[in-house]
C-alpha cells in the first residue's frame, strides 16, 4: 500500500466462491474504516472503493505471453463492482468470446457502517461465461482486488489483490 496501509481494519478482504450447474457464486467481505465511492458511472467505479475481478477462462495468458502478447483479450472477463451513490453497481469491461450482456446481473452490495464492512455478493450465470462451465476439476485464471479510497476527492490510495495482475497493468499471466 505504499506505506499508507496501517491495520487489517484499514483494508482487508475475505473471498468465498462456490458453484452449481447454473451459476458461479462469489462473496467478498471487505473491512475498511471509510467507505467512499462517488462514481455513479459504471465504467468509473474502479476510481473509488470497489471490487475488481477477472477471469482467464482458457488459462492461456502464459502461452500468449510466450508469443509476445500480454494483457486481457476478448476471450477474458474483467469486472468492477461497487456501492456508489448508495446503489450497488457492476460493470463488465471485457465480456468474453460471446460478448455477453451482464446488464441483468445485479450484485448485492451492502455496507455495515457499525462493523466497517462492505459485503459484495455476485452471482454470474455460467451461460454468460463461455467457455467456462461447471465441472469438477476445471481450471481457469482468476484474480480479484479491492480498491481503497479514503478521500472521495482523490483516486484510490491503494489496493490489495490476491495476486499481481490487475492493478498496475493487466497481466493475467501472473494470476
Order of alpha helices (4+ residues) and beta strands (2+ residues): beta-beta-beta-alpha-beta-beta-beta-beta-beta-beta
